[in-house]
Structure formats: structure tokens, C-alpha cells
Amino acid sequence: MPQRKTVRLLAAVATAAAAAAGLAFAAVPANAVPTTQLDQLAGLQGKYFGTALTQANLSNPTLLAVSDSQFNMVTPGNEMKWDTTEPSNGVFNFGPGDQIVAHAKATGARVRGHNLVWDSQLPSWVSSLPLTSVQAAMETHIKTEVTHYAGQLYAWDVVNEPFNEDGTLKADVFERAFNGSGYIADALRTAHAADPTAKLYLNDFNIEGENAKSNAMFSLVQSLIAQGVPIDGVGLESHFILGQVPSTMLANMQRFAALGVDVAVTELDDRITLPATAANLTQQATDFSNVVKDCLAVTRCVGVTQWGIGDADSWIPGTFAGQGAATMFDNNYNPKPSYNAVVTALGGAGGGTTTPPPAGNTVTLTNPGGVTGTVGTAASVTLHATDSAAGQALTYSATGLPTGIAVNATTGVLSGTPTTAGTFAVTAKATDGTGASGSATFSWTIGASGTTPPPTGGPCHVDYVKAPEWVGGVVADITITNTGTTAINGWNLTFTFPGDTKIASAWNSTPVQTGTSVSLTNLSYNVTIAPGTNTTLGFQGTWTSNDAAPTAFSINGSRCS
């Protein structure tokens, strides 16, 4: 929600008020960084704790000292929005966003992409397009930006703030071009095709509690799921006014989670009418604590992000006259009562100290399905790593990789088509920042030396890619390409699971599974695959001991490559 503003620094009223009231944080020296780390405490609860960073923030060492020590998820403030990334039609600028991503990588933080489609901070050239040209422009923008950052981001806010306060859809250029909400499904599908590993979110404000606007978002998500549209989560921006955190926030989170999507608090702040008083700061501490507790109570609430690091860099004063002091850190980046309240809510000691993850922390890495793949055959395997200190982030690296194979450093997905044989090792490491990390390695045999690539099949090609998964669950995306010279009119894709995967639901096809044998049949809208084109489909499933990918596919009885 926050737009680019010139923010004027406020007087340190919050600090002065706290000092007058004798609150604990008033005695902290200027620019002191708390010893407790919010990201570690959140990680022990299976959550992340994030913040927003801008390119200008990267030159503020005081701000970065707090940001880098407290938060392990970063959302770019403006650097990935349309007016920055594509200011002119077809002219892309990823430099500012790249700087944010590089800093996050250097500090071990993940990144939430923000955002792809929004009616605000939209260059005038987009709104000036003929409506018949808007879809192509939107798809090109999404594909280009998501592809640029593919494999580097945890999630994307694909569509930002699509609703009016009464729950009606905004009549922006995208809604007009599609004559309704169809642009949202199209945007999600386009983003997913460009990076199947990133989680895809819809993000909005004033949908934190149950109301007309959140009801509209709930109905939209239900509809998208029913259509088989890839959607992973809903972002609750959470720009609150002091004392107005909705009492229905927990119930609202739970109903979205019951649909099978994640929820995240994406832009948390809590603004105060200035000057702040001791009573204001106490209420703010309660507000922050309640938000964190609501998230902790919902398994599918994946984390909380504060919008900005401290009061000095908050967007609030530049937007709401006479209001500010909206974050957990004051103008000197010292912790406020809200910080200590969040530490307590996360299970730490309110004075700013806590017990870090154990020094004996260990990581166990397994290869589902055992030996998988041969030279010339496309591979896609998600490695399963478990950390004895639950919730800590993991990174993956590899040595001795055969040509054509890569491992995603964040997700642990092995993918590619090897052109040489060999055995390689992958290491998973905990990155909790405490030195309490461990690693384990394993070998996966691609194929014996001199292996001959298997023969190709009929005039079709199938790509099977598993998204980042959880133990016992799997999501797979399948692309069927017509490599022949005549159209495929009506198709039935068949294959066999090597393990015990069971399909629970599918999109863009009708599934039938008998034992390990699977049949996926076209729907009315994707019955034809023209020569040189493809169609995409997929499924969500479960497994117990082996979720290895199938290695042979047939279309209408003919073997595909």
C-alpha cells in the first residue's frame, strides 16, 4: 500500500515520552542493537519475521545494523513496482531491485517480491494503452520481471490491492481490459509459468478482520482455487491505527487457511497521533503483540513483516499529517515497548535477551526416491532437509554437478537435463546466524559413464516439475508440448508413479488414478494443442515414503520424449 514519499524525520517524541514514563527501553544508548533477534525467535515458532527495505536504506549503516540483525525476510519498498521496473513500454530497469536482493542474500534473508500488478505507481503509458493491448503488456511485464528473479525470491505479491472498501473490484485499466476479475487469474498463471518455485500472493489492506472487503477476497480465492489457478497465499497488509487491530483477525486468518492457502502479515505498522504518550506506546505494544499472537495461532500464517525498520524511515508521517511513531523502533532505532512485547509473544524474554537455537543443531538431508534419472532425461527432485531447531532457514549447495544439472540454493530443487554422467553431493546448511548450524551430504547417481540417452517418443514432449514441497505433500506442474506437425485434438496423458504419490486435486485436466497408474484428460477449453505450442496442467498430492517423479509419459498411447 505505501507509495513513494519524501518522508520528513520527526522529533524523537516517542523516546522522550518513554523516558518520562520510566519505560525500560529509554535507557538504551542511541543506536544500540538489541541482543535478541526477532527472526530467531520467530524461526523457533516456524515463522519468519521480515521488514521492508528501500534502495536509500542501504546507505544507512545504523538502520542496516537493526535490519540485518532482526529480520530474515525482506520486501523491497518500491524497487520492484511497475514504475521502477518498466517505466517505458518494453524498457526494463532491475538495478534497484537487484541491489535489495543482493543485500538480502549477503545477510541470509529471503525476499518477498512486491509487486507485479497494481493500479498505483503504474506508469501512464500502461493506462493509456488501448484496452485490447493491456493483457499482452501485463503478461509481458510479469513474465519478464518474474523470469529475471526466478529462483531468487520466496514469494510474489502478484496482484496488489484489487478491491474497493465495499468489496467491489476496482475499475482500473486491468479490470476494464478483462471486463472483470479475469486479469487476476491470468496474472497468477503467468507468474507461475515464469517461476514455479515462488509462492504467489494476493495482497490488500483492510482485509485483516472479517468485513465486506475481506469477504470479497475470500470469495475470490475460493473461485481461483475452483478454477485450478495457482495461488499460494493472501497478504494482510495490516496498516493499523492505534487500538484498532480487528478482534476478528484470528478468525479471518483461520478461514483463509481452511481454504488451503497461506496467510502472511505483510506490511505491519500501528500509527499514533503525535506526540506519542506513554499510554500510546503501551497500547501499541498490545497491538503488535496481538497481531503476532494471532499469527502464531494459525499454522498457515507463515510470518510477519513490519513495513520499515524504525519510526525515522516509516512512510506514515509523510502520508498522514500529525501521525507517526508506527514501528517497533524509535527515530534512533532503539527498541520501543512494542518490540519487547513482540519478543515476549514469540516466547523470548521481554528485556531483550533469549536463548538461541542449540549449538548442537543438526541438519538431515534425504533424497526422495533414491537414484533418479539418466543422462539425457530431464530431472526434477525436491530434496527434503530437516533442522533440529525448527523453523531455521536452510541453504543448499552442490559439488561435482554433472553438466546440465543445477540445485536451487533456497528451495533445494534439483533440476535440468544432464549431459554427462557422475555422482555429486548436495549440502544443506542452517543459516540461523548463531553459529548453531550443521550440514549433511549425500550422493545421487545420474547414470553410469557412457550411458546412452533414451530414445525419444512420439511427436510430443512432457515436462514434469515439482514445486517446493512439504513432507507428505507435493505439487507438480506438467507441460505438454506438441512437437509434431499436426494438431492434437483431445489428449489423455498417462504415466506411472515410481513411489506412493496419490493425487488429491488437479487443475486443467480430469484425473483418474488406479494404484500408481495415472490418467489426466483434457478439459473443454484445452482440448487442442496446435503444432509447436503447449498446454499446462498440474496437481496437488500426498505421499508417505516415496514421491519420486515419473520418468515415462504417453499421450493417447504414444510415448513422449
Protein Blocks (a to p, Z undefined) as FASTA:
>chain_A
ZZcdddddddfkklmmmmmnopaklmpcghiacfbdfklmmmmnopacdddddfklmmmm
klmmmmmmmpccdcdfklmgmklmmmbghiacfklmmmmmmmmmmnopacddddfbdceh
pafklmmpcfklmmmmmmmmmmmmmmmmgokafbdcfbgckbcfkopacfbfklmmnopa
klmmmmmmmmmmmommbccddddehilbgcfklmmmmmmmmmmmmnopacfbdcdfkpac
ehiacfklmmmmmmmmmnopacddfbgccdddddddfklmmmmmmmmmmmmmmmmmpmkl
nbdcdedjblmlpcklmmmghiahkbfbdfkopacfklmmmmmmnopafkopacdddfkl
ccddddehiagdjehiacddddddddfbghiacddddehiaehiacdfklopaedjdfbe
cdddddddddehnopacdddddddfbdehiacdddddfdddddddddddehiacdddddd
dfbfbdcehiadddddfblcdcfbdchiacddehjbccddddfklmpccehiacdddddd
ddfklccdcfbdceehiacZZ
